[in-house]
């Protein structure tokens, strides 16, 4: 419990330094449109440091292995299995991308205050919310950005790969944008939907596997692309489950 409180305090302090010093200085010298890009890229660096170095220092989490870095492409739709609250931090720390964020985050006072400074796409799971997210995702992709979408929509309760939502694959098919699948596997649950997983005791190792990009084919529909992507993620995840960490 003490370790968990120390980590929370460390994140709070570094986050406040970031918000109270770096953000105002950046806003003073950069126009908002350019500032969003700079601020978002800096945030990716902070995420990488927070997960790779800070959690390792506290003996909480360590990236035990990362493979497939040669498969990284620009202007891709990045998908991944969703096991932990840290998934987005880990992925964006290694591959700069624009995240898809659930609209429920807007009820977080800190997020609501600074969200306008980030490049991100908010989504609410209503017909109108999905349409708005779809339009904004396409805009970022047309500008050469990569999008991070966790197609399960929420963290898995039992660690198994859940059903994928179709939004990422519909856009991929219609815009002919590659799908870049990433697979994460933790030696034990961490910051999952289990309250106990937020108490950090023994060090947890995570393996990251970046798979080959999946290119939409002319003769396949959205469902076919979705199934192919999900099968690739699930197959690799099961392999990681069987290999020792």
C-alpha positions in Angstrom: 0.0 0.0 0.0 2.9 2.4 0.9 4.5 1.8 -2.5 1.2 2.5 -4.3 0.8 5.8 -2.4 4.4 6.8 -3.2 3.9 6.2 -6.9 0.7 8.1 -6.9 2.4 11.0 -5.2 5.3 10.9 -7.6 3.0 11.0 -10.6 1.0 13.9 -9.0 4.2 16.0 -8.4 5.6 15.4 -11.9 2.2 16.0 -13.5 1.9 19.3 -11.6 5.3 20.4 -12.7 4.4 19.6 -16.3 1.1 21.5 -16.2 2.2 24.5 -14.2 5.5 25.2 -15.9 5.8 23.6 -19.3 2.3 24.2 -20.5 2.2 27.9 -19.8 5.6 28.5 -21.3 4.7 26.5 -24.4 1.4 28.4 -24.8 3.2 31.8 -24.6 5.5 31.0 -27.5 3.5 28.7 -29.8 0.1 29.2 -31.5 -2.6 26.8 -30.2 -2.7 24.7 -33.4 1.0 24.0 -33.4 1.1 23.8 -29.6 -1.3 20.9 -29.7 1.2 18.8 -31.8 4.2 19.8 -29.7 2.3 19.2 -26.4 1.0 15.8 -27.5 4.5 14.6 -28.7 5.9 15.8 -25.4 3.2 13.9 -23.6 4.2 10.7 -25.4 7.7 11.2 -24.1 6.3 11.6 -20.6 4.3 8.4 -20.9 7.4 6.5 -22.0 9.4 7.8 -19.0 6.5 7.2 -16.6 6.1 3.6 -17.5 9.6 2.5 -18.6 11.7 4.4 -16.1 9.6 5.5 -13.1 7.7 2.2 -12.6 10.9 0.3 -13.1 12.6 2.5 -10.5 9.8 1.6 -8.0 10.2 -2.1 -8.9 6.5 -2.2 -10.1 6.6 -2.8 -13.8 9.3 -3.5 -16.3 9.2 -4.0 -20.1 10.7 -7.4 -20.3 10.7 -7.7 -24.0 9.6 -5.7 -27.1 9.7 -7.2 -30.5 8.6 -6.0 -34.0 9.8 -2.4 -33.8 10.7 -2.8 -37.5 7.0 -3.1 -38.2 6.1 0.4 -37.1 4.6 2.5 -39.8 3.5 6.1 -40.0 -0.2 6.9 -40.8 -1.6 3.7 -39.5 -4.5 2.7 -37.3 -2.9 1.1 -34.2 -5.0 -1.5 -32.4 -4.2 -3.5 -29.3 -5.7 -5.8 -26.7 -6.9 -4.0 -23.6 -5.8 -5.5 -20.3 -4.6 -2.5 -18.2 -5.1 1.2 -17.6 -1.4 1.4 -18.6 -1.9 0.0 -22.1 -2.3 3.5 -23.7 0.7 4.8 -21.8 2.9 1.9 -22.9 1.9 2.0 -26.6 2.0 5.8 -27.0 5.4 5.8 -25.2 6.8 3.7 -28.0 4.7 4.8 -31.0 3.5 8.4 -31.0 -0.2 8.4 -32.0 -3.5 10.2 -31.4 -5.6 8.3 -28.9 -9.3 7.5 -28.9 -10.6 8.5 -25.5 -13.9 7.5 -23.9 -16.2 10.5 -23.2 -16.6 9.4 -19.6 -13.1 10.9 -19.0 -14.5 14.3 -19.4 -16.0 13.9 -15.9 -12.4 13.9 -14.5 -11.8 17.5 -13.5 -8.1 17.4 -14.4 -8.7 15.9 -17.8 -11.6 18.3 -18.6 -9.3 21.2 -17.8 -6.4 20.2 -20.0 -8.1 18.2 -22.7 -8.3 21.1 -25.1 -4.5 21.2 -25.2 -4.2 17.6 -26.5 -4.6 15.9 -29.8 -7.1 13.2 -29.1 -10.5 12.0 -30.3 -13.4 11.7 -27.8 -15.9 9.0 -28.3 -19.3 8.3 -26.7 -20.9 5.0 -27.7 -24.1 6.6 -29.2 -24.8 6.9 -32.9 -24.1 10.6 -32.9 -21.0 10.1 -30.8 -19.6 7.5 -33.1 -20.3 9.6 -36.2 -18.4 12.6 -34.7 -15.5 10.3 -33.7 -15.4 8.8 -37.1 -15.1 12.2 -38.8 -12.3 13.4 -36.4 -10.3 10.2 -36.8 -10.4 10.5 -40.6 -9.3 14.1 -40.3 -6.2 13.1 -38.3 -5.4 10.2 -40.7 -5.7 12.5 -43.7 -3.1 14.7 -42.1 -0.7 11.8 -41.8 -1.1 11.0 -38.1 -1.5 7.5 -36.6 -4.5 6.7 -34.5 -4.5 4.5 -31.4 -7.8 2.6 -31.0 -8.4 -0.2 -28.4 -11.2 -2.0 -30.2 -12.4 -4.0 -27.2 -13.6 -0.6 -25.8 -12.8 -1.4 -22.2 -10.4 -3.5 -20.1 -11.0 -7.3 -20.1 -12.4 -8.7 -16.9 -10.8 -12.1 -17.3 -7.7 -11.3 -19.4 -9.2 -12.9 -22.5 -9.6 -11.0 -25.8 -13.1 -9.6 -26.0 -15.2 -8.8 -29.0 -13.8 -6.0 -31.3 -15.8 -3.0 -32.2 -15.9 -2.3 -36.0 -15.1 1.5 -36.1 -11.3 1.1 -36.7 -11.7 -1.5 -39.4 -14.5 0.4 -41.2 -12.3 3.4 -41.5 -9.2 1.3 -42.4 -11.2 -0.3 -45.2 -12.7 2.8 -46.6 -9.5 4.9 -46.4 -7.1 2.1 -47.3 -5.1 2.7 -44.1 -3.1 -0.2 -42.7 -4.0 -1.8 -39.3 -0.9 -2.1 -37.0 -1.8 -4.7 -34.3 0.1 -4.6 -31.0 -0.2 -7.3 -28.3 0.5 -6.7 -24.6 0.9 -9.4 -22.0 1.5 -8.8 -18.3 2.9 -11.4 -15.9 0.1 -10.5 -13.5 -2.9 -8.1 -13.7 -1.9 -4.5 -13.1 -4.4 -1.6 -13.0 -7.1 -3.9 -14.5 -10.7 -3.9 -13.5 -9.7 -5.6 -10.3 -9.3 -3.3 -7.3 -6.5 -5.5 -6.0 -4.4 -4.9 -9.2 -4.0 -1.3 -8.1 -2.0 -2.4 -5.0 1.6 -2.8 -6.2 3.5 -5.6 -4.5 5.8 -7.7 -6.6 7.3 -6.5 -9.9 5.3 -7.2 -13.0 6.8 -7.8 -16.4 5.1 -6.8 -19.7 5.9 -8.1 -23.1 5.1 -6.0 -26.2 4.8 -7.6 -29.6 4.3 -5.3 -32.6 2.8 -7.5 -35.4 3.1 -7.0 -39.1 0.8 -4.4 -40.6 -2.5 -5.7 -42.0 -3.3 -4.2 -45.4 -7.0 -4.0 -46.3 -7.7 -6.1 -49.4 -10.1 -5.2 -52.2 -12.0 -8.5 -51.9 -12.7 -8.3 -48.1 -15.3 -6.4 -46.2 -15.1 -4.7 -42.8 -16.1 -7.9 -41.0 -13.3 -9.8 -42.7 -10.7 -7.3 -41.8 -11.9 -7.2 -38.2 -11.8 -11.0 -37.9 -8.4 -11.2 -39.5 -7.0 -8.6 -37.1 -8.6 -10.1 -34.0 -7.3 -13.5 -34.9 -3.8 -12.2 -35.3 -4.0 -10.4 -31.9 -5.5 -13.4 -30.1 -3.0 -15.9 -31.6 0.0 -13.8 -30.6 -1.5 -13.2 -27.1 -2.0 -16.9 -26.5 1.6 -17.5 -27.5 2.8 -14.9 -25.0 0.6 -16.4 -22.3 2.3 -19.8 -22.9 5.9 -18.4 -22.9 7.6 -17.6 -19.5 8.1 -14.0 -18.5 
